[in-house]
Amino acid sequence: MRIMRLLVWINCVMGVLTGAAQPATDAAERQRQLDYIRHDTLPVEVKPLPAEINTSFSEYNGVMRPDSLFVFSSLRPESSEDYGEWFEPFWTTRIYTSRLTIGGYSKPESISNLVNDNKFYNCNFTFNDAGDLMVFTRCLRESGKQLQCSLWRSDRRGGHWSKPQALNRRINLPGTTTTQPHWVDGEEYDVMYFVSDRPHGFGELDIWYTIYKNNHFDDPVNAGSAVNSGDNEITPFYDAQRGRLYFSTDCPEVSIGGYDVFYADGALSKWTAPANIGVPINSAANDIYYTVNRHNGDGYFTSNRPKRPEDDADTCCTDLYTYHWRYDELPPPAEDTVEADTVTVAERATMLLPITLYFHNDEPDPHTTNTTTTRNYRNTLADYIALKETYQTEYARGLRGADADRARQRVERFFADSVENGFRKLEEFSQLLLSDLEAGHSVRITVCGFASPLHRADYNLALSKRRIASFVNYLREYRDGAFLPYLRESAVVRLVIVEEPEGSSMASKEVSDNPNDRRNSVYSIAASVERKIQVTKYEVWDTRP
């Protein structure tokens, strides 16, 4: 019970949820509305984020920045040995970042050690449009005491976040909890919505706002009775393009289960009547932290809904979900005539060969001599692309003016034309391969693995095998295991993968093997093109009796 109570505090509410329900005015009509919401599925696709983001612990408050930087909070133990230990000293919440690339989400990293101070639970962040101001929640880690949370500010200077400072007592009212900020840029002033149990509200936790002008926060104002109730209203997100506030409430009069996501149009304390956003975004579990991506109207939300329908009691921890609206999906126009496709699937797949897939130095699983890996090439690629700016900086090191610009441009072209384009070809190839297998054709493909000459020959041979293994893992996990039936030796229609690890035996003699010369041995284009695997052959044969 102690762990679950802290989960509630840290993940979303930061308060004691004991608000009483409002009296019913028309119970029969309300029930009809809730039943309609439960069964009227919206044209939206909802998917949990992959294992690079969602863990067996709690992830929440996912926001996509305009530069494809994904930021989220997570509650997890400080080490793998802490699972069964006393809760407060060993668990923490931190803010993480991940870069979303064509290959997926890169490995999450702490946003800043200054922000993620181990003395606090750090979570519930917001940014201004420029991305140089962050306000976030901190709750002091004191064993045996009820958490009280406050808002802190950090500014980005010279590419780094400054040491955070607590907002003034006007915002962080002593003796109360202040959390879940959301910043909205304006022409004459900015607005920060937040959640608090401060006095003179309507319930336990209410949504409040403060005007920010000339580097000064005005006195907070309650967002009003249109959005706040006698229960808890949390996780505000304001879509400035639509003039719409999204938030979650646990009011049993309007919720189909736990916390539901609602929306209301307006601003500050003037709102239309809130509406339940509906299913499948809302569920019988807690659905919170609804956010909107500015560039396409899709976004993220957080839920503790069961990961599998059969595990309806598995509501311990929250996961991040992405949603995609499908209003624009229309059936294709009818064709008057259909020309026969005289090119076979196998021929189309062969035309894509060779498919070359690239890796960062010593990836996957660096500093090991293992010949296998659990990494999927998609994940390895995401981490690699996230290092593009590092490659540009290191490859241009020591150069000036036009020479430095040309070096950065070469790296940019390599990542676009070779790294990312190779993955696009792999995606197209995988679709064709699956189509051929589903048509009853057994297929044999050959994959070669290579490495740069930076390490010993035996080490590079093992590295080449790991790189091929990451490709095999990509196929095994493709479309939730669509290739798995064909990879079984007993299958009638089979997919056979012939592995040919070459190590560094084929590497150019011009590539540096000096570990002290990292510009040329790691970050140069010449070294980068050696770290790869290639799909070189596609052969069809009939294995049916």
C-alpha positions in Angstrom: 0.0 0.0 0.0 2.9 2.4 0.8 4.3 1.9 -2.7 1.0 2.4 -4.4 0.3 5.5 -2.4 3.6 7.0 -3.5 3.0 6.0 -7.1 -0.2 8.0 -7.0 1.7 11.0 -5.6 4.6 11.0 -7.9 3.0 9.9 -11.1 0.1 12.3 -11.4 -1.7 13.7 -8.4 0.9 14.8 -5.7 -2.0 14.9 -3.2 -4.5 12.9 -1.1 -7.4 11.9 -3.3 -10.4 12.1 -1.0 -12.7 14.6 -2.7 -16.4 13.7 -2.5 -18.5 13.3 -5.6 -20.9 16.0 -6.6 -24.6 15.2 -6.1 -26.4 13.8 -9.2 -28.9 15.9 -11.0 -30.2 13.4 -13.5 -28.7 10.0 -12.9 -30.5 8.2 -15.8 -29.4 10.8 -18.4 -25.8 10.8 -17.0 -25.7 7.0 -17.2 -26.9 7.1 -20.8 -24.2 9.5 -21.7 -21.5 7.4 -20.1 -22.7 4.2 -21.8 -22.6 6.0 -25.1 -19.0 7.2 -24.5 -17.9 3.7 -23.5 -19.2 2.2 -26.8 -18.6 5.0 -29.3 -15.0 4.4 -30.4 -13.3 7.4 -31.9 -11.4 7.3 -35.2 -8.0 7.2 -33.4 -5.2 4.6 -33.3 -3.7 4.1 -29.8 -0.4 2.3 -29.3 1.9 1.9 -26.3 5.4 3.3 -26.8 8.1 0.7 -27.4 10.4 -0.9 -24.8 13.0 1.8 -25.3 10.6 4.1 -23.5 8.1 2.0 -21.5 9.6 -0.2 -18.8 8.1 -2.4 -16.2 8.1 0.6 -13.9 6.2 3.9 -14.6 6.6 6.4 -17.4 4.4 9.4 -17.8 4.1 13.0 -19.1 5.4 12.5 -22.6 5.9 15.6 -24.7 7.3 15.9 -28.3 9.4 19.0 -28.8 9.5 20.7 -32.3 13.0 19.4 -32.9 11.9 15.7 -32.5 13.2 15.6 -28.9 10.9 13.5 -26.8 10.8 14.3 -23.1 9.2 12.3 -20.4 9.2 11.5 -16.7 9.8 8.0 -15.2 9.6 6.5 -11.8 12.1 3.6 -11.4 14.5 2.2 -8.9 18.0 3.6 -8.7 19.6 0.2 -9.4 18.4 -3.3 -10.3 19.0 -4.4 -6.7 16.5 -2.0 -5.2 13.2 -3.7 -6.2 12.4 -5.2 -2.8 13.9 -2.5 -0.7 12.2 0.2 1.4 10.6 2.6 -1.0 11.7 6.2 -0.3 15.5 5.8 -0.1 15.8 3.8 -3.3 13.2 4.9 -5.8 13.2 8.2 -7.6 11.6 10.1 -10.5 13.7 11.8 -13.2 13.1 13.6 -16.4 14.5 11.9 -19.5 15.0 12.8 -23.2 15.0 10.6 -26.3 15.4 11.5 -29.9 12.7 10.3 -32.3 14.3 9.4 -35.6 13.4 7.3 -38.6 14.7 4.3 -36.7 12.5 5.0 -33.6 13.3 6.3 -30.2 16.9 6.6 -29.1 18.1 5.3 -25.7 16.7 7.7 -23.0 19.2 9.9 -21.2 18.8 12.2 -18.2 17.9 15.7 -19.3 20.4 17.1 -16.8 22.1 16.1 -13.6 21.4 19.6 -12.2 17.7 19.1 -12.9 17.6 15.5 -11.8 19.0 16.2 -8.3 18.9 13.0 -6.3 17.6 14.8 -3.2 14.2 15.2 -4.9 11.6 13.5 -7.0 11.9 15.4 -10.3 9.0 15.3 -12.8 6.1 17.1 -14.4 7.9 19.5 -16.7 6.9 22.2 -19.2 8.9 24.4 -21.7 8.3 27.7 -23.3 8.1 27.8 -27.1 11.8 28.8 -27.5 12.9 25.8 -25.4 15.1 27.9 -23.2 12.9 27.9 -20.1 11.7 24.8 -18.2 9.4 24.7 -15.2 9.1 21.4 -13.4 8.0 19.7 -10.2 10.2 18.8 -7.3 9.1 16.8 -4.2 11.6 16.6 -1.3 12.7 13.0 -0.6 12.1 12.7 3.2 11.3 9.3 4.6 8.2 9.0 6.6 6.7 12.3 5.6 3.9 13.2 3.3 5.2 14.6 0.1 4.8 18.3 -0.6 5.8 19.4 -4.1 6.8 22.8 -5.5 7.6 24.3 -8.9 11.2 25.0 -9.9 12.7 26.8 -12.9 15.8 26.2 -15.0 17.1 28.2 -18.0 19.0 26.8 -20.9 22.3 28.7 -21.5 25.1 27.7 -23.8 23.5 24.4 -24.5 23.1 23.4 -20.8 20.3 23.7 -18.2 21.1 26.1 -15.3 20.9 25.1 -11.6 17.2 25.2 -10.8 15.6 27.8 -8.6 12.3 27.4 -6.7 9.6 29.7 -7.8 8.5 32.3 -5.3 6.1 31.8 -2.4 3.3 33.4 -4.4 3.3 30.3 -6.6 4.7 27.7 -4.1 2.3 28.5 -1.3 3.8 27.1 2.0 1.9 24.1 3.3 0.4 23.2 0.0 1.4 21.1 -3.1 2.0 22.8 -6.4 2.7 20.6 -9.4 2.0 19.8 -13.1 2.9 23.1 -14.8 2.0 23.9 -18.4 3.4 26.9 -20.1 1.6 28.9 -22.8 3.4 31.6 -24.8 1.4 34.7 -25.6 2.0 38.0 -27.4 1.6 40.4 -24.5 2.1 37.9 -21.6 2.6 34.2 -21.0 0.4 32.0 -18.9 1.3 29.1 -16.7 -1.4 26.6 -15.8 -0.7 24.3 -12.8 -2.3 22.0 -10.3 -2.6 22.8 -6.5 -4.5 21.9 -3.4 -4.1 25.5 -2.2 -7.1 27.1 -0.3 -10.1 28.6 -1.9 -10.4 26.0 -4.6 -13.4 23.8 -5.5 -12.0 20.4 -4.5 -8.9 18.5 -3.5 -6.8 19.4 -6.5 -7.7 22.2 -8.9 -6.3 23.7 -12.0 -4.9 27.3 -11.4 -3.1 29.8 -13.6 -0.7 32.7 -13.3 0.2 35.5 -15.7 3.9 35.8 -16.4 5.0 39.3 -17.7 8.3 41.2 -17.4 9.9 38.2 -15.6 7.2 38.4 -12.9 4.5 35.9 -11.9 1.1 37.4 -10.9 -1.0 36.0 -8.0 -2.5 32.6 -9.0 -6.1 32.5 -10.1 -8.4 29.5 -10.0 -9.4 28.3 -13.5 -13.0 28.3 -12.4 -15.9 26.0 -11.7 -16.4 25.2 -15.4 -13.3 22.9 -15.3 -12.8 22.4 -11.6 -15.1 20.3 -9.4 -15.3 18.9 -5.9 -13.0 16.1 -7.1 -9.5 16.2 -8.5 -8.6 18.0 -11.8 -5.0 17.3 -12.9 -2.5 17.3 -15.8 -3.6 20.5 -17.7 -2.4 20.9 -21.3 -3.4 23.9 -23.4 -3.5 23.6 -27.2 -3.0 27.3 -28.2 -3.7 26.6 -31.9 -7.3 25.5 -31.0 -7.8 27.5 -27.8 -8.5 24.2 -26.0 -7.6 23.0 -22.5 -7.2 19.2 -22.0 -7.1 17.9 -18.5 -8.1 14.8 -16.5 -10.6 14.4 -13.7 -11.8 11.6 -11.4 -15.2 13.0 -10.9 -17.5 9.9 -10.9 -20.4 11.8 -12.3 -18.6 12.3 -15.7 -15.8 9.7 -15.8 -16.2 6.2 -17.4 -13.5 4.9 -15.0 -10.8 6.4 -12.8 -9.3 9.6 -14.3 -10.7 10.5 -17.8 -9.4 13.0 -20.3 -11.7 16.0 -20.9 -11.4 19.2 -22.9 -12.9 22.7 -22.7 -12.5 25.6 -25.1 -11.6 29.1 -23.8 -8.7 30.5 -21.7 -7.8 31.5 -18.2 -11.0 31.2 -16.2 -13.6 31.3 -19.0 -14.4 27.9 -20.5 -17.1 26.1 -22.3 -18.7 23.0 -20.6 -16.0 20.3 -20.5 -16.6 17.2 -22.8 -15.2 13.7 -22.3 -12.8 13.0 -25.1 -14.0 9.4 -25.3 -12.8 5.9 -26.1 -10.2 4.5 -26.8 -8.2 7.3 -25.2 -10.2 7.0 -22.1 -10.7 3.6 -20.4 -11.7 2.0 -17.2 -8.2 2.8 -15.8 -6.6 6.2 -15.1 -6.0 8.2 -18.3 -3.9 11.4 -17.8 -1.3 13.7 -19.3 -2.9 14.2 -22.7 -0.6 16.2 -24.9 -0.8 17.4 -28.5 2.1 17.6 -31.0 2.0 21.0 -32.6 3.0 19.9 -36.1 0.3 17.2 -36.7 -2.4 17.2 -34.0 -1.4 13.7 -32.8 0.3 13.3 -29.4 0.7 11.2 -26.3 -1.1 10.3 -23.1 -0.5 8.2 -20.0 -2.5 5.3 -18.7 -2.3 2.5 -16.2 -4.6 0.3 -18.3 -3.7 -3.4 -18.5 -0.9 -4.1 -21.0 -2.9 -7.2 -22.1 -6.7 -7.6 -22.1 -6.4 -10.8 -20.1 -4.5 -9.1 -17.3 -7.3 -6.8 -16.2 -5.8 -6.5 -12.7 -2.4 -5.4 -14.0 -2.8 -1.6 -13.2 0.2 -1.1 -11.0 2.2 1.2 -13.2 1.7 3.8 -15.9 2.8 3.6 -19.5 3.1 6.2 -22.3 0.8 5.8 -25.3 0.8 7.6 -28.6 -2.4 8.4 -30.5 -3.0 9.1 -34.2 -6.2 10.5 -35.6 -7.5 8.8 -38.7 -9.9 11.4 -40.1 -7.9 11.7 -43.3 -7.9 8.0 -44.1 -10.3 7.5 -47.0 -10.7 4.5 -49.2 -8.5 4.6 -52.4 -10.3 5.8 -55.5 -11.7 3.1 -57.8 -9.6 2.2 -60.8 -11.3 1.7 -64.2 -8.6 -0.6 -65.4 -5.9 -2.6 -63.6 -2.7 -3.4 -65.4 -1.2 -6.7 -64.7 2.0 -6.5 -62.7 4.6 -8.5 -64.7 7.4 -7.9 -62.1 7.4 -10.6 -59.3 7.8 -9.7 -55.6 11.2 -11.5 -55.6 12.4 -9.4 -58.5 11.2 -6.2 -56.8 13.1 -7.2 -53.6 16.2 -8.1 -55.5 16.2 -4.7 -57.2 16.7 -3.1 -53.7 19.9 -5.1 -53.1 22.4 -4.6 -51.7 20.8 -3.0 -48.6 23.4 -1.4 -46.5 22.7 -0.7 -42.8 25.1 1.3 -40.7 26.2 1.3 -37.0 27.9 3.6 -34.5 31.3 2.5 -33.4 31.4 -0.8 -31.5 27.6 -1.1 -31.5 25.6 -3.0 -30.5 26.8 -4.0 -27.0 30.2 -2.3 -26.9 33.2 -3.7 -25.0 32.0 -7.3 -25.3 33.1 -10.3 -27.3 29.5 -11.7 -27.5 28.5 -13.0 -30.9 24.7 -12.4 -30.2 22.7 -9.5 -29.0 19.2 -8.7 -27.8 19.2 -5.3 -29.6 17.0 -4.7 -32.5 18.6 -2.9 -35.5 15.8 -0.3 -35.4 16.8 0.7 -31.8 20.5 0.7 -32.6 19.8 3.0 -35.6 17.8 5.4 -33.5 20.7 5.8 -31.1 23.1 6.2 -34.0 21.1 9.0 -35.7 20.7 10.8 -32.4 24.6 11.1 -32.5 24.6 13.0 -35.8 25.4 16.4 -34.2 28.3 14.7 -32.3 29.6 13.3 -35.6 29.4 16.7 -37.2 31.2 18.4 -34.3 34.0 15.8 -34.1 34.5 15.5 -37.8 34.8 19.3 -38.1 37.2 19.5 -35.1 40.4 21.3 -36.0 38.9 22.8 -39.2 37.8 26.4 -39.7 35.5 28.4 -41.9 34.4 26.7 -45.2 36.4 23.6 -44.4 34.4 23.1 -41.2 31.2 23.7 -43.0 32.0 21.2 -45.7 32.8 18.6 -43.1 29.5 19.1 -41.3 27.7 18.9 -44.7 29.4 15.7 -45.6 28.2 14.1 -42.3 24.7 15.5 -42.9 24.6 13.9 -46.4 26.0 10.6 -45.1 23.3 10.3 -42.5 20.5 11.3 -45.0 21.7 9.5 -48.1 23.2 6.4 -46.5 22.1 5.8 -43.0 18.5 6.8 -43.2 18.0 5.8 -46.8 19.3 2.3 -45.9 16.7 1.9 -43.3 14.0 3.0 -45.7 15.1 0.4 -48.1 15.0 -2.2 -45.3 11.4 -1.3 -44.5 10.4 -1.7 -48.1 12.4 -4.9 -48.4 10.7 -6.3 -45.3 7.2 -5.7 -46.7 8.1 -7.4 -49.9 9.7 -10.3 -48.1 6.7 -10.9 -45.9 4.4 -10.7 -49.0 6.5 -13.3 -50.8 6.4 -15.7 -47.8 2.6 -15.2 -47.3 2.2 -16.1 -51.0 3.8 -19.5 -50.2 7.4 -18.9 -51.4 10.3 -20.0 -49.2 13.1 -17.4 -49.3 16.8 -17.5 -48.5 18.6 -14.2 -47.8 22.3 -13.6 -47.2 23.5 -11.0 -44.8 27.2 -10.0 -44.5 28.6 -8.2 -41.5 31.6 -5.8 -41.4 33.6 -3.6 -39.0 36.1 -0.9 -39.1 39.8 -1.8 -38.3 39.8 -0.1 -34.9 39.9 -3.3 -32.8 41.6 -6.7 -33.1 40.5 -9.1 -35.9 38.8 -11.6 -33.5 37.0 -8.8 -31.7 35.7 -7.3 -35.0 34.5 -10.8 -36.1 32.4 -11.1 -33.0 31.2 -7.5 -33.5 30.1 -8.4 -37.1 28.1 -11.3 -35.8 26.4 -9.1 -33.2 25.5 -6.7 -36.0 23.9 -9.4 -38.1 22.1 -10.6 -35.0 20.5 -7.2 -34.5 19.2 -7.5 -38.1 17.8 -10.9 -37.3 16.1 -9.4 -34.2 14.6 -6.7 -36.3 13.0 -9.4 -38.5 11.9 -11.4 -35.5 10.1 -8.4 -34.0 8.8 -7.0 -37.3 5.0 -6.4 -37.1 4.7 -8.1 -33.7 6.4 -11.3 -34.9 5.0 -11.7 -38.4 8.2 -13.5 -39.6 8.4 -15.9 -36.7 6.3 -18.7 -38.2 8.6 -18.8 -41.3 11.8 -18.9 -39.2 10.9 -22.3 -37.7 12.9 -25.2 -39.1 9.7 -27.3 -39.2 7.8 -24.7 -41.3 6.6 -25.7 -44.7 7.2 -22.2 -46.0 10.6 -21.0 -44.6 12.7 -17.9 -44.3 16.4 -18.9 -44.0 19.0 -16.3 -43.1 22.6 -17.1 -44.2 25.1 -15.2 -42.1 28.5 -14.2 -43.4 30.5 -12.2 -40.9 33.6 -10.7 -42.4 34.9 -8.6 -39.5 37.4 -6.0 -40.6 39.0 -8.2 -43.2 37.4 -6.2 -46.0 38.0 -2.8 -44.5 39.9 -0.2 -46.5 43.5 0.1 -45.6 43.1 3.9 -45.7 40.9 3.9 -42.6 42.7 4.8 -39.3 43.0 2.1 -36.7 44.5 4.5 -34.1 42.3 4.7 -31.0 43.8 8.0 -30.1 42.8 9.5 -33.4 39.0 9.4 -32.9 38.2 12.0 -35.5 39.5 9.6 -38.2 39.0 6.2 -36.6 35.5 6.8 -35.3 33.8 10.0 -36.7 35.2 10.1 -40.2 33.0 9.2 -43.2 35.7 6.6 -44.2 35.4 4.8 -40.9 31.6 5.1 -40.8 31.1 3.4 -44.1 33.0 0.3 -42.8 30.6 -0.3 -39.8 27.8 -2.0 -41.6 25.9 -5.1 -42.6 24.6 -5.8 -46.1 21.8 -7.9 -47.4 23.3 -9.2 -50.6 21.2 -12.1 -51.9 17.5 -13.0 -52.2 16.7 -16.5 -53.4 13.3 -18.2 -53.7 12.9 -21.9 -53.7 9.9 -24.3 -53.3 10.0 -26.3 -50.1 6.4 -27.6 -50.2 5.9 -31.3 -50.6 
